Each structure stands twice: as C-alpha cells, then as structure tokens.
C-alpha cells in the first residue's frame, strides 16, 4: 500500500527524467487523490446518520458504521501519503521524524484499516448466517459494538509487523523522501506477505463465499426453518443479504490486485525485478494494486443507497424536506363570529340534554322490565 511510491518496486524506481513516466506518475497520484477525497464525505454522512437516527441504531448498522470508519481511515491515509512529499520539502523533515511518520501514520493505518474491514465483513456474514438459521439468537447492540472492537484488535495484531519493516526511502537515491513497506528484501518479507495473503484475503473470501451461499440457498426455500413467513419479510431479508453480499464481493474485487501483489512479492522474493521485466502481466498487477485499494472506500455508500431506504434518506432527505416544506401550506384557522359561536354552544347544549333524556328514558324502561 505504498501510494507515493506507486511506481517503485523493491527499492528501484522509474527514471523521473522520463516525461512519459512522470506523466503517468502524476496521473496515478491524481487518481489516488480523487479516490481518497470521494471516500470521505459519504462515509462521514453514514456515521453521523447512524449515530443520530434511532431507526439506524441496530446491530447490523453498527457493523456498517465500523466499515465506514475503516474506509475513512484508508481515505485519510491515501490523502496523507500524497501530500507527504510536499510536506517533507516545505518543512525539511528530519530522517528520524520522517521514519516515525512513515511507520505510524503513512503505511500502518492503511494495512490496519484494510484488515479491520476484512474482520468486519466476516462478522457481518456470520451475523447474517445466525439471523437466518438461528433467529432465536439475536445479536444485541452491545455484542455488535464488542465485535467492532474485536475487529480492530485482531487487525492490529496482524498488521503490527508492518510497523517494523516499513521505512522511508529516496527516489533515485536523492530528492524527495517517500514511504515504503520495506526497503531491502529479507525472507521475513515473504513470510509476512504470504500470511497476509492467506489469512486476510484467500481464507476470509472462502469463508464468506460459503456462508452467503448457504444463506441464499436457504432463502430460496418456501418455508424458512419450519415456519411460514410473509412475502414482505422474505423480501426484506433477501434485500439485506443482497446489499451486504454486494458490498463484500466488490470489496474483494477491488482488493484482489493488492492481494495478488502480496503473493507475487512473497513468491518471487529478491527476483521480483527480473520477474516483472520478463512478465509484463506481473508489472501490470503490481501497478494496478496501488490504485484499486483506495477506491474500496467509494462504492459502499452507493450500494447502501441502492438497497436500503433508511441510508438512502440520509443522502437525499435534505432536498426532499425543503421541497415538502415549500409545497405544504398550513390551513388558516377558521374564526367563528359571535352569533355563530352562540349557535354552536346552544346546539351542543341541546344535544347534551337530548342524550340525557334518552339515557333516563332507557333506565326507566330497564327498571320496568
């Protein structure tokens, strides 16, 4: 997830004097900046809406809010990595302070947020599985918040080695400092990257494919768990499942180039440069891996708006409220004249006297009977 070093592979970079290379690098950074900026505002709206609206304060929405936090962290990390070279030039940062920034602020949060997203998606798929197959065991809001915290703790432990191996580097041996996941290759790089590929991409993807396949197969049945359900209830469940499943599928599609890049580096090892030069496909995968992952922060709000009416109203309620206020006209109160008021009072008194007479007459008939 080395955004500023998107063109660099294993401590070697393209020649900055090459106009084509420089233009491609500028376009790459521009795309990363656009992806980072677009991912901020929609996720902030989701977080504010879930925290303020009571109908959204439910366990599933808390997990969705946790995904929004992960996307925000990745967006801010992407933006920070792009402006970091400018900051290093203007502020003349020392190597020690720049090393601290690279390890703690620039590289590590990107891995941490990605892995927290993976853990959250696993918890969401497991929660949907229990909601369909074991509806009696409901996930409470307290347990959902605990799962969110657990996702961050697990991802922190798994991504912590990135702090150790990441370091700053200079492009072409001089010039602007930028951040790298690693500077010199060791066998531990292959071990760490292969662990990340297996346990943060391949295995979670397999688990979620199995869970959602079982859920979809179960929802196709006419009777769910031996009980009859209304058509509306079934459609709401299917809509929720389709929304979360679409989010998961798109996430793994966008993150697949980055995961494949981890596997390529882990397998090729110190021969990554020669392998890339001999196989353009590997170079393309390594290049696209730097672009695809930041755009995982963009699509979630779009998917939510398509499938969920509550979240859709968070984004489109303000214009509609203004339109309704303009179209709605308060009825003017009717002012009764003095003689109309007296007539209304006399009519009410007459009706009350008539009701009293009927009641007394009915009681007399009852006593006679």
Secondary structure as UniProt FT lines:
FT   TURN            4..7
FT   TURN            10..11
FT   TURN            16..17
FT   HELIX           19..52
FT   HELIX           54..56
FT   HELIX           59..91
FT   HELIX           95..101
FT   HELIX           102..107
FT   HELIX           108..133
FT   TURN            135..136
FT   HELIX           141..159
FT   HELIX           161..165
FT   STRAND          167..170
FT   HELIX           171..173
FT   STRAND          177..180
FT   HELIX           187..197
FT   HELIX           198..202
FT   HELIX           203..219
FT   TURN            225..226
FT   HELIX           231..268
FT   HELIX           269..271
FT   HELIX           272..278
FT   HELIX           280..292
FT   HELIX           293..297
FT   HELIX           299..307
FT   HELIX           309..327
FT   HELIX           338..368
//
